[in-house]
């Protein structure tokens, strides 16, 4: 396994671990996920899937996997930024709105309601975790994964040109 594959595998593992951590806070600490939280969970899972596709030792798989992962990480970062805006302006709260209904009617919400159903309100304040809110942590991780995926993509390109 080369460094690119290891980076992608670690990205997938960390992404899924973050979803597990979110589930822990939901079930054990009563931090109910809002629609924006659930969208970020989908983004982390799609990021993991893309990264796992990229681990396949074939150049086209690496490119496709990185593209999927980049789409997920950039989308997730955008949702996290919007979430930060909503938490800074509680009057904008996403609350019970059409987005929540759509999220809760998706097949995954029916199959795995504990993981994919939105029950909370986006403007709800929860105590920070190690000094940062959940959307801040999400944004940081999505930004980090974006950098990792871009470096994997461009590093592999430069290796391809040399080889």
Backbone as JSON, one array per atom type, in Angstrom:
{
  "sequence": "XXXXXXXXXXXXXXXXXXXXXXXXXXXXXXXXXXXXXXXXXXXXXXXXXXXXXXXXXXXXXXXXXXXXXXXXXXXXXXXXXXXXXXXXXXXXXXXXXXXXXXXXXXXXXXXXXXXXXXXXXXXXXXXXXXXXXXXXXXXXXXXXXXXXXXXXXXXXXXXXXXX",
  "N": [[0.86, -1.18, 0.0], [0.64, 2.18, -0.93], [1.63, 5.63, -0.06], [-0.4, 7.39, -0.85], [-2.69, 5.74, -0.93], [-2.77, 5.04, 1.77], [-3.25, 7.56, 2.95], [-5.8, 8.08, 1.92], [-7.22, 5.93, 3.0], [-7.0, 6.46, 5.75], [-8.38, 8.89, 5.79], [-10.96, 7.97, 5.16], [-11.48, 6.31, 7.39], [-11.32, 8.14, 9.54], [-13.39, 9.89, 8.83], [-15.67, 8.23, 9.07], [-15.4, 7.63, 11.76], [-15.91, 10.14, 12.86], [-18.62, 10.4, 12.3], [-19.53, 8.37, 13.96], [-18.82, 9.5, 16.43], [-20.51, 11.72, 16.46], [-22.93, 10.37, 16.59], [-22.64, 9.21, 19.11], [-22.71, 11.56, 20.74], [-25.3, 12.33, 20.19], [-26.89, 10.15, 21.14], [-25.96, 9.61, 23.75], [-25.39, 12.05, 25.0], [-27.57, 13.58, 24.55], [-27.67, 15.44, 22.4], [-29.46, 16.55, 20.05], [-29.65, 15.95, 16.57], [-29.88, 18.37, 13.98], [-31.42, 19.28, 10.79], [-29.23, 20.29, 9.27], [-27.08, 19.11, 10.55], [-27.52, 16.43, 9.92], [-27.23, 16.48, 7.15], [-24.51, 17.03, 7.06], [-23.56, 14.65, 8.14], [-24.24, 12.86, 6.1], [-22.49, 13.9, 4.19], [-19.96, 13.32, 5.36], [-20.07, 10.53, 5.26], [-20.29, 10.06, 2.49], [-17.86, 11.14, 1.76], [-16.14, 9.29, 2.96], [-16.81, 7.02, 1.45], [-15.99, 7.84, -1.12], [-13.25, 8.13, -0.6], [-12.56, 5.48, -0.03], [-13.06, 4.3, -2.5], [-11.03, 5.55, -3.88], [-8.82, 4.25, -2.83], [-8.55, 1.92, -4.21], [-6.27, 0.29, -6.27], [-5.94, 1.68, -8.9], [-5.59, 4.08, -11.37], [-7.81, 5.51, -12.44], [-9.78, 4.94, -10.55], [-8.71, 6.18, -8.3], [-8.87, 8.87, -9.11], [-11.66, 9.19, -9.54], [-12.6, 8.54, -6.96], [-11.35, 10.56, -5.44], [-12.6, 12.78, -6.59], [-15.28, 12.37, -5.85], [-14.93, 12.44, -3.06], [-13.92, 15.07, -2.76], [-16.11, 16.57, -3.66], [-17.94, 15.89, -1.62], [-16.55, 16.82, 0.68], [-16.23, 19.58, 0.21], [-18.89, 20.35, -0.11], [-19.86, 19.58, 2.41], [-18.34, 21.3, 4.05], [-19.42, 23.73, 3.25], [-22.07, 23.47, 4.15], [-21.54, 23.27, 6.88], [-20.51, 25.84, 7.35], [-22.8, 27.36, 6.82], [-24.34, 26.36, 8.88], [-22.93, 27.37, 11.06], [-23.48, 30.07, 10.68], [-26.24, 30.08, 11.15], [-26.29, 29.28, 13.84], [-25.07, 31.47, 14.96], [-26.93, 33.36, 14.48], [-29.66, 32.92, 15.83], [-32.31, 33.56, 15.24], [-32.66, 32.88, 12.62], [-32.98, 30.23, 12.51], [-33.2, 26.86, 11.3], [-35.01, 25.01, 12.16], [-38.18, 23.29, 12.35], [-38.84, 22.69, 9.3], [-39.32, 22.68, 5.69], [-36.92, 21.45, 4.82], [-36.23, 19.76, 6.93], [-38.37, 17.96, 6.84], [-37.95, 16.8, 4.32], [-35.39, 15.63, 4.69], [-36.03, 13.77, 6.7], [-37.69, 12.08, 5.32], [-36.18, 10.72, 3.51], [-34.91, 7.62, 2.21], [-32.79, 6.5, 3.79], [-33.22, 7.65, 6.28], [-35.47, 6.34, 7.08], [-34.56, 3.72, 7.15], [-32.36, 3.77, 8.91], [-33.04, 5.36, 11.39], [-31.93, 6.44, 13.8], [-29.48, 7.37, 13.01], [-29.88, 8.99, 10.74], [-32.12, 10.7, 11.0], [-33.54, 13.88, 11.51], [-33.97, 15.63, 14.43], [-33.53, 17.82, 15.95], [-33.1, 21.42, 16.46], [-31.51, 23.79, 14.49], [-30.45, 26.15, 15.6], [-30.01, 25.61, 18.26], [-28.2, 25.87, 21.26], [-25.38, 24.15, 22.3], [-23.06, 22.98, 24.74], [-19.63, 23.74, 24.16], [-17.24, 21.49, 22.63], [-14.17, 20.64, 23.61], [-13.65, 23.35, 23.38], [-14.81, 24.15, 20.95], [-17.71, 24.4, 18.83], [-19.97, 21.87, 17.49], [-20.54, 22.35, 14.67], [-18.29, 23.93, 14.07], [-16.17, 22.14, 14.5], [-16.85, 20.28, 12.5], [-16.52, 21.85, 10.18], [-13.75, 22.36, 10.29], [-12.72, 19.72, 10.02], [-13.79, 19.03, 7.48], [-12.47, 20.94, 5.91], [-9.81, 20.19, 6.31], [-9.86, 17.59, 5.2], [-10.42, 18.29, 2.56], [-8.02, 19.53, 1.81], [-6.28, 17.34, 2.09], [-7.31, 15.56, 0.14], [-7.0, 17.1, -2.19], [-4.21, 17.29, -2.22], [-3.53, 14.61, -2.52], [-4.58, 14.13, -5.04], [-3.15, 16.0, -6.67], [-0.48, 15.36, -6.05], [-0.31, 12.74, -6.92], [-0.73, 13.19, -9.62], [1.64, 14.55, -10.34], [3.46, 12.53, -9.84], [2.59, 10.69, -11.75], [3.33, 12.03, -14.1], [6.1, 12.04, -13.91], [6.67, 9.34, -13.94]],
  "CA": [[0.0, 0.0, 0.0], [1.47, 3.38, -1.01], [1.24, 6.74, 0.81], [-1.68, 7.91, -1.32], [-3.73, 4.83, -0.46], [-2.83, 5.16, 3.23], [-3.91, 8.84, 3.25], [-7.22, 7.92, 1.61], [-7.78, 5.0, 3.98], [-7.1, 7.2, 7.02], [-9.47, 9.84, 5.6], [-12.22, 7.22, 5.27], [-11.65, 5.86, 8.78], [-11.6, 9.31, 10.39], [-14.72, 10.37, 8.47], [-16.66, 7.35, 9.7], [-15.26, 7.81, 13.21], [-16.6, 11.39, 13.21], [-20.05, 10.09, 12.3], [-19.73, 7.63, 15.2], [-18.75, 10.46, 17.55], [-21.76, 12.49, 16.42], [-23.97, 9.47, 17.08], [-22.45, 9.13, 20.56], [-23.24, 12.79, 21.36], [-26.75, 12.31, 20.03], [-27.53, 9.13, 21.97], [-25.52, 9.63, 25.15], [-25.35, 13.41, 25.56], [-28.83, 14.22, 24.15], [-27.48, 16.53, 21.44], [-30.29, 16.14, 18.93], [-29.17, 16.49, 15.3], [-30.8, 19.16, 13.16], [-31.26, 18.93, 9.37], [-27.88, 20.6, 8.8], [-26.2, 18.07, 11.11], [-27.73, 15.2, 9.16], [-26.6, 16.68, 5.84], [-23.07, 16.87, 7.27], [-23.31, 13.21, 8.3], [-24.24, 12.3, 4.74], [-21.25, 14.34, 3.53], [-18.85, 12.53, 5.9], [-20.17, 9.15, 4.76], [-19.94, 10.1, 1.07], [-16.41, 11.37, 1.75], [-15.51, 7.99, 3.26], [-17.01, 6.14, 0.29], [-15.07, 8.31, -2.16], [-11.88, 7.8, -0.21], [-12.37, 4.03, -0.18], [-12.95, 4.06, -3.94], [-9.7, 6.02, -4.24], [-7.8, 3.3, -2.35], [-8.41, 0.87, -5.23], [-5.02, 0.6, -6.98], [-6.16, 1.96, -10.31], [-5.56, 5.53, -11.49], [-9.16, 6.04, -12.64], [-10.47, 4.82, -9.26], [-8.19, 7.24, -7.44], [-9.43, 10.14, -9.58], [-13.1, 9.19, -9.25], [-12.75, 8.59, -5.51], [-10.99, 11.91, -4.97], [-13.64, 13.7, -7.05], [-16.43, 12.17, -4.96], [-14.53, 12.94, -1.75], [-13.85, 16.53, -2.81], [-17.49, 17.06, -3.71], [-18.51, 15.73, -0.28], [-15.89, 17.66, 1.69], [-16.54, 20.99, -0.06], [-20.31, 20.51, 0.22], [-19.97, 19.51, 3.87], [-17.8, 22.55, 4.61], [-20.41, 24.78, 2.97], [-23.19, 23.27, 5.08], [-21.04, 23.62, 8.22], [-20.46, 27.3, 7.41], [-24.18, 27.84, 6.96], [-24.74, 25.99, 10.24], [-22.31, 28.37, 11.95], [-24.24, 31.31, 10.51], [-27.52, 29.89, 11.82], [-26.08, 29.28, 15.3], [-24.73, 32.84, 15.35], [-28.16, 34.14, 14.3], [-30.71, 31.94, 16.14], [-33.59, 33.93, 14.64], [-32.68, 32.31, 11.28], [-33.03, 28.79, 12.73], [-33.82, 26.01, 10.28], [-36.14, 24.42, 12.87], [-39.02, 22.34, 11.64], [-39.1, 23.33, 8.02], [-39.36, 21.7, 4.59], [-35.67, 20.69, 4.76], [-36.3, 18.68, 7.92], [-39.29, 16.94, 6.33], [-37.28, 16.09, 3.22], [-34.34, 14.8, 5.3], [-36.64, 12.66, 7.45], [-38.41, 11.2, 4.41], [-35.23, 9.99, 2.68], [-34.9, 6.19, 2.58], [-31.85, 6.19, 4.87], [-33.83, 8.07, 7.55], [-36.41, 5.27, 7.46], [-33.81, 2.49, 7.42], [-31.48, 4.0, 10.07], [-33.53, 6.63, 11.95], [-31.04, 7.01, 14.82], [-28.34, 7.99, 12.35], [-30.21, 9.92, 9.66], [-33.33, 11.5, 11.2], [-33.3, 15.18, 12.15], [-34.92, 15.88, 15.51], [-33.16, 19.04, 16.66], [-33.22, 22.73, 15.84], [-30.14, 24.22, 14.16], [-29.98, 27.25, 16.45], [-29.87, 25.18, 19.65], [-26.85, 25.99, 21.79], [-24.83, 23.06, 23.11], [-21.74, 23.31, 25.27], [-18.54, 23.42, 23.22], [-16.44, 20.29, 22.85], [-12.78, 21.1, 23.52], [-13.64, 24.77, 23.01], [-15.46, 24.45, 19.67], [-19.03, 23.81, 18.61], [-19.98, 20.77, 16.51], [-20.34, 22.82, 13.3], [-16.9, 24.38, 13.92], [-15.37, 20.92, 14.31], [-17.15, 19.74, 11.17], [-15.87, 22.68, 9.17], [-12.3, 22.1, 10.35], [-12.44, 18.41, 9.44], [-14.04, 19.08, 6.04], [-11.39, 21.72, 5.3], [-8.62, 19.33, 6.34], [-10.04, 16.53, 4.2], [-10.29, 18.9, 1.24], [-6.58, 19.7, 1.57], [-5.7, 16.0, 1.9], [-7.74, 15.02, -1.15], [-6.33, 17.87, -3.25], [-2.79, 16.92, -2.26], [-3.47, 13.26, -3.09], [-4.85, 14.26, -6.46], [-2.05, 16.68, -7.37], [0.76, 14.62, -5.87], [-0.36, 11.58, -7.82], [-0.56, 13.71, -10.98], [3.06, 14.82, -10.57], [4.12, 11.22, -9.9], [2.24, 10.12, -13.03], [4.11, 12.7, -15.15], [7.5, 11.62, -13.79], [6.8, 7.91, -14.22]],
  "C": [[0.9, 1.24, 0.0], [0.91, 4.51, -0.12], [-0.12, 7.33, 0.43], [-2.83, 7.04, -0.8], [-3.88, 4.91, 1.06], [-3.55, 6.44, 3.63], [-5.42, 8.73, 3.01], [-7.9, 6.99, 2.6], [-7.97, 5.69, 5.33], [-8.25, 8.21, 6.94], [-10.82, 9.14, 5.76], [-12.49, 6.82, 6.72], [-12.02, 7.03, 9.69], [-13.0, 9.85, 10.09], [-15.81, 9.53, 9.14], [-16.6, 7.43, 11.22], [-15.99, 9.08, 13.66], [-18.11, 11.2, 13.21], [-20.39, 9.31, 13.58], [-19.72, 8.53, 16.43], [-20.03, 11.28, 17.62], [-22.91, 11.65, 16.96], [-23.87, 9.3, 18.6], [-23.05, 10.36, 21.25], [-24.76, 12.86, 21.26], [-27.4, 11.37, 21.04], [-27.19, 9.23, 23.45], [-25.56, 11.01, 25.79], [-26.59, 14.23, 25.19], [-28.65, 15.47, 23.29], [-28.21, 16.12, 20.16], [-29.81, 16.76, 17.62], [-30.27, 17.24, 14.56], [-30.62, 18.74, 11.7], [-29.85, 19.2, 8.84], [-26.86, 19.59, 9.33], [-26.3, 16.79, 10.29], [-27.1, 15.32, 7.77], [-25.08, 16.53, 5.96], [-22.71, 15.41, 7.49], [-23.27, 12.52, 6.94], [-22.94, 12.66, 4.03], [-20.05, 13.55, 4.04], [-18.87, 11.1, 5.37], [-19.81, 9.1, 3.28], [-18.44, 10.32, 0.9], [-15.67, 10.07, 2.01], [-15.64, 7.04, 2.07], [-16.07, 6.54, -0.84], [-13.64, 7.96, -1.85], [-11.59, 6.31, -0.36], [-12.29, 3.63, -1.66], [-11.54, 4.44, -4.41], [-8.57, 5.09, -3.82], [-7.56, 2.19, -3.38], [-7.21, 1.22, -6.11], [-5.19, 0.72, -8.51], [-6.29, 3.47, -10.43], [-6.96, 6.13, -11.63], [-9.97, 5.97, -11.34], [-10.02, 5.91, -8.31], [-8.81, 8.58, -7.82], [-10.92, 10.25, -9.26], [-13.34, 9.31, -7.75], [-12.43, 9.96, -4.95], [-12.05, 12.92, -5.39], [-14.88, 13.6, -6.16], [-16.12, 12.75, -3.58], [-14.46, 14.46, -1.71], [-15.24, 17.16, -2.86], [-18.11, 17.02, -2.31], [-17.88, 16.68, 0.72], [-16.18, 19.15, 1.46], [-18.01, 21.28, 0.25], [-20.51, 20.51, 1.73], [-19.46, 20.77, 4.54], [-18.78, 23.69, 4.4], [-21.6, 24.68, 3.92], [-22.76, 23.64, 6.49], [-20.95, 25.14, 8.38], [-21.86, 27.89, 7.57], [-24.7, 27.54, 8.37], [-24.17, 26.98, 11.26], [-23.04, 29.7, 11.88], [-25.56, 31.21, 11.28], [-27.34, 29.91, 13.34], [-25.71, 30.67, 15.8], [-25.94, 33.76, 15.26], [-29.36, 33.22, 14.55], [-32.08, 32.28, 15.53], [-33.76, 33.35, 13.23], [-32.95, 30.8, 11.33], [-33.77, 28.01, 11.64], [-35.01, 25.26, 10.86], [-36.9, 23.35, 12.11], [-39.47, 23.03, 10.36], [-39.12, 22.27, 6.92], [-38.08, 20.86, 4.49], [-35.72, 19.51, 5.73], [-37.24, 17.58, 7.43], [-38.65, 16.12, 5.23], [-36.22, 15.14, 3.77], [-34.95, 13.57, 5.97], [-37.44, 11.71, 6.57], [-37.47, 10.44, 3.45], [-35.18, 8.52, 3.13], [-33.96, 5.88, 3.75], [-32.41, 6.59, 6.23], [-34.83, 7.02, 8.02], [-35.67, 4.0, 7.84], [-32.97, 2.6, 8.69], [-31.87, 5.32, 10.75], [-32.6, 7.25, 13.0], [-29.89, 7.78, 14.19], [-28.73, 9.12, 11.4], [-31.5, 10.72, 9.83], [-32.98, 12.77, 11.98], [-34.39, 15.44, 13.18], [-34.66, 17.22, 16.19], [-33.4, 20.3, 15.84], [-31.81, 23.28, 15.67], [-29.59, 25.3, 15.08], [-29.78, 26.87, 17.9], [-28.41, 25.28, 20.09], [-26.51, 24.76, 22.61], [-23.46, 23.48, 23.59], [-20.67, 22.91, 24.26], [-17.82, 22.13, 23.63], [-15.0, 20.69, 22.58], [-12.71, 22.52, 22.95], [-14.34, 25.14, 21.71], [-16.82, 23.77, 19.59], [-18.93, 22.68, 17.58], [-19.81, 21.29, 15.08], [-18.92, 23.35, 13.06], [-15.98, 23.18, 13.7], [-15.59, 20.33, 12.92], [-16.44, 20.53, 10.09], [-14.36, 22.42, 9.13], [-11.96, 20.77, 9.69], [-12.68, 18.4, 7.93], [-12.93, 19.85, 5.32], [-10.1, 20.89, 5.24], [-8.71, 18.23, 5.29], [-9.94, 17.07, 2.78], [-8.83, 19.06, 0.87], [-5.93, 18.34, 1.3], [-6.05, 15.46, 0.52], [-7.11, 15.78, -2.32], [-4.86, 17.48, -3.36], [-2.62, 15.51, -2.85], [-3.64, 13.35, -4.61], [-3.68, 14.88, -7.21], [-0.71, 15.97, -7.21], [0.81, 13.43, -6.82], [-0.2, 12.02, -9.27], [0.91, 13.94, -11.29], [3.85, 13.53, -10.63], [3.86, 10.57, -11.25], [3.08, 10.73, -14.16], [5.57, 12.25, -15.12], [7.68, 10.18, -14.27], [6.44, 7.6, -15.6]]
}
